Amino acid sequence: MQGVIKSYDPGTGDGVVIREADLAEFDLADGALDGSIFRMLRQGQRVVFDLDAEGRAAGLSLGSEIDMGTPDIS
């Protein structure tokens, strides 16, 4: 899923992601940034994420303005 960071507190790691498809809001899971290139998130930043078993945003990675798709390797 792709979304946008609504809020993020670097001190506590608490934050909210808005899913672009339907504007649903999801809290960040504990360790949502583990294994990602992110150390900090900013409001309005585009991210790709999954939902964990509790329905929280997890596994954040870098989002993009558009879906670039699979490159055509010729």
Helices and strands as residue ranges (DSSP letters): E 2-8, E 15-19, E 25-27, E 46-51, E 57-62
